Amino acid sequence: MRKFRLTYFFFLLLIVLAAYVIFVDEAPPPDGVKPTIYKIPGADVERIEVSRDGTIIVFARAAGEDRWLIESHKGVHADSGGISSMLAAFEDLTVERELLGAGENLAEYGLANPAMSITFQDKKQVRHTLLIGEKNPAGDHYYVKTPNQGGVFLYAGGNVEKFRRELTDYRSRILGNLKSQDVQRLEYRQGKLEVILIREGLGWKLKGDDNFRVSHAVAGQIINRLSGLAVKSFVSDEVGEQAKYGLVNPSAQAWLYTDVAGETDPFHLRMGKKDDAENSYYVAVSGQPSTYLVKPGSLENIFKSRKELRDKKAFSFYAKDIQEMKLSLAGQDVRCQRRENEWDIIEPMSLTGAGLAATALANEVVSLAFEEFISDKPSEKELKKYGLNVSVCTLDIITNQGDQRLIFGKQKGSDMIYGRPADQGIGLYSLDLFNACRELADLAAAAEAK
């Protein structure tokens, strides 16, 4: 009899557990469709509030900008990737299933006084809140509910974890919000060195020196480095502490503008002391109270001198742009002209089919680059010193972008020669172009002798 009663008791217990699983914990949604609590396009979200264990972190979309600030923490920049991840988790908030009857005992699910909540506010100032309770026994979902509904739902744990990160994990590790192609003006100061670069078409020019040819590649690398500095670590969010890091009297400063005239508010970067133990520099940027450490490769020796900005190539056009070349070498004057894809000598006599020599010369012209730069604005004394006051060779190049002149002076050793493209200054070049000039002159002389 006792055995029968014990069996009867366990049978009843099994029925109760089965009923709980069927009607409370495992009730599937109709037709397999998972419930959606909220559906908010990420572009409509203006504010995110994460409350956890008494701490509230507030993220706000910067007015008129494509970035977010951590409003609750002095407006420091938020990590765009982290924000996108949170928006995606809330944009189409689909839960696994609803736990039928669970709303009658919220404490069992950690929802009577939830330790965590997430609130999204849209453009119409409407607030959408999700209360987060305990994890389910399997540990892969959280029990959640909304403030105005009694239902309890299971929500994917991975989505909740996106809102449970530490404050430093939410911070942007990229200083600045500029795209390099939007930068129109760069001002840089380091000690006595001051450089101002202004975008001109697809290239750059140096303010105050129209003859200085700025290397587009070097300028682009500098802009890229300054507009997207990577943070190694966060040091302090107190403005008053910046002095001890050398940021009140910085060793170097850069201003990046989105307009040529420099009238817009710039992205202003200051570089302070070097932390030898970390092998990094302290930096601060405009609009932020914080001090950061960045790796030395990002900032160290951006400029040593203006010379590093100089384009080593003498000319910026292509061989196909050259329409005519006039050469004067050792008393021999030669003029050649492009005819479709061929070159003809038209002076001192008419000679068709001078293609190989003229093509070689045109290719050498566009690839001309100095090995060593000698003088930016040479004096008469310097011109005479390098044989450029009375040139050994003069080459006039007529292109569809304008006319250019190149003169060569004295040779240095067996493979170098001093030259001066247009009015750029004196450089030391290989003999390749000079030798191509000589070959064309020799060809013309031989043809004329016949």
DONUDO-855128 format. One line per field, with one value per residue (C-alpha): residue number from 0; x, y negated, z. Coordinates in steps of 0.1 Angstrom, whole numbers. Example, Ala and Ser with C-alpha at 12.3 -4.5 7.8 and 13.67 -1.06 7.14 Angstrom:
n = [0, 1]
px = [123, 137]
py = [45, 11]
pz = [78, 71]
END
This chain:
n = [0, 1, 2, 3, 4, 5, 6, 7, 8, 9, 10, 11, 12, 13, 14, 15, 16, 17, 18, 19, 20, 21, 22, 23, 24, 25, 26, 27, 28, 29, 30, 31, 32, 33, 34, 35, 36, 37, 38, 39, 40, 41, 42, 43, 44, 45, 46, 47, 48, 49, 50, 51, 52, 53, 54, 55, 56, 57, 58, 59, 60, 61, 62, 63, 64, 65, 66, 67, 68, 69, 70, 71, 72, 73, 74, 75, 76, 77, 78, 79, 80, 81, 82, 83, 84, 85, 86, 87, 88, 89, 90, 91, 92, 93, 94, 95, 96, 97, 98, 99, 100, 101, 102, 103, 104, 105, 106, 107, 108, 109, 110, 111, 112, 113, 114, 115, 116, 117, 118, 119, 120, 121, 122, 123, 124, 125, 126, 127, 128, 129, 130, 131, 132, 133, 134, 135, 136, 137, 138, 139, 140, 141, 142, 143, 144, 145, 146, 147, 148, 149, 150, 151, 152, 153, 154, 155, 156, 157, 158, 159, 160, 161, 162, 163, 164, 165, 166, 167, 168, 169, 170, 171, 172, 173, 174, 175, 176, 177, 178, 179, 180, 181, 182, 183, 184, 185, 186, 187, 188, 189, 190, 191, 192, 193, 194, 195, 196, 197, 198, 199, 200, 201, 202, 203, 204, 205, 206, 207, 208, 209, 210, 211, 212, 213, 214, 215, 216, 217, 218, 219, 220, 221, 222, 223, 224, 225, 226, 227, 228, 229, 230, 231, 232, 233, 234, 235, 236, 237, 238, 239, 240, 241, 242, 243, 244, 245, 246, 247, 248, 249, 250, 251, 252, 253, 254, 255, 256, 257, 258, 259, 260, 261, 262, 263, 264, 265, 266, 267, 268, 269, 270, 271, 272, 273, 274, 275, 276, 277, 278, 279, 280, 281, 282, 283, 284, 285, 286, 287, 288, 289, 290, 291, 292, 293, 294, 295, 296, 297, 298, 299, 300, 301, 302, 303, 304, 305, 306, 307, 308, 309, 310, 311, 312, 313, 314, 315, 316, 317, 318, 319, 320, 321, 322, 323, 324, 325, 326, 327, 328, 329, 330, 331, 332, 333, 334, 335, 336, 337, 338, 339, 340, 341, 342, 343, 344, 345, 346, 347, 348, 349, 350, 351, 352, 353, 354, 355, 356, 357, 358, 359, 360, 361, 362, 363, 364, 365, 366, 367, 368, 369, 370, 371, 372, 373, 374, 375, 376, 377, 378, 379, 380, 381, 382, 383, 384, 385, 386, 387, 388, 389, 390, 391, 392, 393, 394, 395, 396, 397, 398, 399, 400, 401, 402, 403, 404, 405, 406, 407, 408, 409, 410, 411, 412, 413, 414, 415, 416, 417, 418, 419, 420, 421, 422, 423, 424, 425, 426, 427, 428, 429, 430, 431, 432, 433, 434, 435, 436, 437, 438, 439, 440, 441, 442, 443, 444, 445, 446, 447, 448, 449]
px = [0, 28, 46, 14, 11, 47, 42, 10, 28, 56, 30, 12, 45, 54, 20, 26, 61, 49, 21, 46, 68, 39, 19, 45, 81, 77, 46, 56, 43, 15, 27, 63, 64, 85, 71, 85, 84, 99, 106, 126, 148, 183, 183, 154, 171, 185, 194, 202, 202, 216, 209, 228, 233, 225, 248, 233, 253, 237, 246, 233, 236, 257, 235, 239, 267, 272, 286, 276, 287, 287, 266, 268, 306, 315, 305, 335, 331, 314, 327, 307, 309, 295, 267, 258, 258, 233, 211, 209, 200, 171, 161, 140, 136, 124, 122, 124, 90, 67, 65, 28, 17, 52, 40, 23, 56, 81, 106, 113, 127, 145, 120, 103, 131, 153, 189, 192, 171, 177, 158, 159, 145, 134, 132, 97, 110, 91, 109, 110, 123, 132, 136, 163, 160, 179, 194, 174, 187, 205, 223, 218, 188, 176, 141, 128, 97, 84, 73, 37, 31, 28, 43, 77, 99, 131, 156, 189, 218, 242, 221, 219, 257, 261, 247, 267, 302, 324, 324, 359, 347, 320, 345, 358, 395, 398, 404, 386, 356, 370, 372, 406, 389, 369, 400, 407, 434, 461, 481, 509, 533, 563, 589, 600, 585, 551, 534, 501, 488, 457, 439, 439, 419, 432, 465, 479, 498, 520, 507, 531, 551, 534, 566, 568, 554, 538, 539, 502, 512, 531, 503, 477, 496, 499, 462, 452, 474, 461, 424, 423, 447, 443, 441, 464, 449, 428, 446, 424, 391, 400, 411, 430, 454, 465, 493, 513, 512, 526, 494, 491, 523, 523, 554, 534, 499, 478, 445, 425, 398, 370, 373, 402, 400, 402, 370, 352, 358, 389, 398, 426, 452, 478, 508, 524, 551, 563, 557, 590, 577, 547, 567, 537, 527, 501, 476, 444, 419, 393, 359, 372, 383, 404, 440, 450, 481, 488, 516, 547, 544, 512, 527, 565, 583, 553, 575, 612, 613, 594, 617, 599, 567, 583, 573, 604, 588, 595, 562, 526, 514, 515, 535, 502, 497, 529, 521, 555, 591, 618, 654, 685, 717, 753, 743, 717, 681, 654, 617, 594, 557, 531, 510, 483, 505, 536, 563, 578, 608, 597, 629, 657, 641, 610, 616, 587, 590, 612, 590, 615, 638, 610, 588, 618, 624, 587, 587, 619, 604, 573, 594, 620, 626, 655, 679, 689, 673, 699, 683, 647, 652, 687, 708, 728, 759, 743, 731, 766, 781, 760, 762, 726, 732, 742, 726, 742, 708, 673, 641, 608, 577, 544, 514, 477, 481, 506, 542, 572, 609, 638, 674, 705, 739, 771, 775, 784, 805, 796, 759, 744, 736, 723, 690, 662, 626, 607, 613, 612, 648, 680, 681, 705, 692, 703, 716, 688, 668, 699, 710, 676, 680, 714, 700, 673, 698, 721, 693, 684, 720, 725, 693, 703, 738, 723]
py = [0, -24, -15, -23, -57, -65, -56, -76, -107, -106, -102, -133, -152, -142, -155, -188, -192, -183, -209, -236, -228, -228, -257, -280, -275, -259, -274, -279, -309, -302, -290, -292, -330, -347, -377, -412, -436, -467, -476, -508, -518, -525, -558, -570, -564, -596, -584, -552, -547, -517, -513, -486, -481, -517, -531, -548, -553, -576, -577, -606, -612, -643, -670, -671, -646, -609, -600, -594, -608, -593, -621, -608, -608, -644, -639, -617, -600, -566, -537, -536, -498, -494, -518, -500, -467, -480, -496, -463, -444, -468, -476, -445, -433, -397, -375, -337, -331, -343, -325, -321, -330, -341, -377, -366, -360, -385, -380, -345, -359, -388, -412, -425, -450, -445, -454, -464, -482, -495, -525, -538, -572, -581, -613, -619, -617, -584, -561, -523, -504, -468, -455, -427, -400, -369, -343, -312, -279, -271, -304, -314, -337, -364, -369, -403, -424, -459, -483, -484, -448, -418, -392, -378, -368, -350, -372, -361, -365, -376, -407, -416, -413, -441, -464, -450, -462, -484, -521, -521, -494, -518, -546, -553, -543, -565, -602, -625, -620, -633, -615, -622, -632, -659, -676, -708, -725, -713, -735, -720, -735, -719, -741, -766, -746, -758, -742, -751, -728, -737, -713, -723, -700, -665, -677, -700, -732, -749, -782, -810, -791, -784, -770, -743, -710, -691, -653, -642, -608, -622, -648, -620, -598, -627, -635, -599, -596, -627, -623, -587, -584, -551, -553, -530, -537, -563, -583, -609, -627, -658, -689, -701, -672, -680, -703, -674, -655, -685, -694, -730, -739, -711, -700, -698, -708, -701, -717, -699, -720, -710, -743, -759, -792, -777, -794, -763, -748, -725, -692, -704, -678, -685, -663, -664, -645, -610, -582, -563, -533, -530, -542, -564, -601, -619, -637, -657, -667, -695, -691, -664, -667, -636, -627, -597, -577, -570, -550, -570, -558, -578, -612, -611, -630, -637, -665, -670, -698, -711, -691, -659, -673, -680, -659, -642, -639, -669, -669, -657, -650, -618, -609, -609, -645, -657, -672, -686, -688, -713, -703, -724, -704, -712, -735, -710, -722, -696, -699, -669, -667, -640, -627, -604, -577, -585, -611, -631, -654, -686, -707, -710, -689, -668, -632, -608, -578, -591, -572, -552, -580, -605, -580, -571, -608, -615, -585, -597, -632, -620, -597, -623, -625, -641, -619, -649, -683, -711, -745, -757, -793, -793, -825, -835, -822, -788, -787, -794, -769, -740, -752, -763, -799, -789, -755, -725, -713, -728, -709, -727, -704, -714, -696, -699, -712, -739, -744, -733, -738, -717, -727, -706, -719, -703, -665, -650, -618, -594, -590, -622, -657, -689, -701, -726, -718, -750, -773, -747, -748, -728, -690, -662, -637, -605, -609, -588, -618, -637, -606, -603, -639, -631, -601, -623, -650, -625, -610, -644, -653, -620, -626, -661, -650, -628]
pz = [0, 9, -23, -43, -25, -33, -69, -71, -56, -82, -110, -99, -96, -131, -144, -127, -141, -176, -173, -162, -192, -216, -204, -188, -200, -234, -249, -286, -305, -330, -364, -352, -355, -328, -311, -319, -290, -307, -343, -345, -375, -363, -382, -360, -327, -311, -276, -258, -220, -204, -166, -149, -111, -104, -131, -161, -193, -218, -255, -277, -314, -322, -337, -375, -374, -381, -347, -312, -278, -244, -229, -194, -195, -205, -241, -251, -285, -286, -306, -338, -341, -306, -313, -346, -327, -301, -327, -346, -315, -308, -343, -347, -312, -317, -286, -285, -269, -242, -209, -203, -168, -158, -152, -120, -103, -116, -87, -99, -131, -116, -130, -98, -94, -125, -121, -158, -183, -219, -233, -269, -276, -312, -331, -318, -282, -277, -253, -257, -227, -221, -186, -182, -155, -148, -172, -179, -165, -198, -195, -232, -228, -204, -190, -202, -203, -211, -183, -196, -204, -181, -204, -197, -227, -234, -252, -268, -243, -270, -277, -240, -236, -262, -235, -206, -216, -194, -201, -217, -241, -254, -261, -296, -301, -331, -325, -349, -371, -403, -436, -452, -485, -466, -453, -473, -452, -428, -405, -386, -361, -343, -328, -355, -383, -396, -426, -442, -469, -490, -512, -549, -572, -567, -551, -525, -525, -499, -487, -496, -522, -555, -570, -543, -557, -529, -531, -533, -518, -488, -481, -483, -459, -434, -436, -431, -400, -384, -392, -378, -349, -330, -292, -273, -239, -220, -194, -179, -185, -164, -183, -153, -156, -191, -180, -164, -197, -216, -234, -222, -241, -266, -286, -318, -330, -361, -373, -400, -417, -440, -459, -478, -460, -426, -413, -401, -366, -371, -356, -334, -322, -295, -288, -254, -236, -245, -220, -224, -204, -228, -258, -266, -267, -247, -270, -266, -293, -297, -281, -257, -221, -223, -224, -245, -253, -290, -304, -315, -351, -355, -347, -344, -371, -392, -406, -401, -426, -456, -479, -470, -485, -519, -548, -561, -596, -617, -636, -629, -665, -685, -716, -736, -726, -744, -778, -788, -776, -784, -777, -777, -770, -780, -808, -822, -822, -826, -827, -827, -828, -819, -848, -833, -817, -837, -834, -862, -863, -880, -874, -885, -913, -918, -906, -901, -879, -852, -828, -808, -798, -792, -773, -751, -744, -735, -711, -694, -690, -671, -648, -640, -602, -583, -563, -541, -538, -538, -535, -533, -547, -561, -563, -594, -576, -572, -608, -620, -596, -610, -646, -649, -658, -693, -697, -714, -725, -727, -733, -738, -733, -747, -732, -731, -696, -704, -713, -692, -695, -682, -682, -674, -662, -650, -646, -612, -616, -644, -638, -623, -636, -621, -634, -629, -640, -649, -619, -592, -579, -584, -581, -588, -614, -631, -666, -681, -694, -706, -725, -741, -752, -767, -786, -802, -811, -826, -847, -860, -868, -887, -907, -915, -926, -953]
END
